[in-house]
Amino acid sequence: MDEQRARLSIDVTRETRRRIRLAAAQRDQSIWQYVSEAIEARLQDDLPDETRADPTALRASADPVLAELWDNPVDAAYDAL
């Protein structure tokens, strides 16, 4: 794994930790693998693919001012590119 990682700590109830541990074991995964996959799956649902590819890219969805400027008939030709 060449990607640099950052540590993330969360507090959960003992019951939640127990359930995570059981679910991970059912999939023959470590808790780290299970939680990482669960987070990635949720991010895939919640964020469009474009933010995953380049979170710094300019997008109308990220800036209402840009959305207003870009949402016009003249610039519609660029949508087809």
PyMOL commands that set and color helices and strands:
alter all, ss='L'
color gray80, all
select helices_A, chain A and resi 14-26+31-46+49-53+60-62+64-70+76-79
alter helices_A, ss='H'
color red, helices_A
deselect
rebuild
show_as cartoon
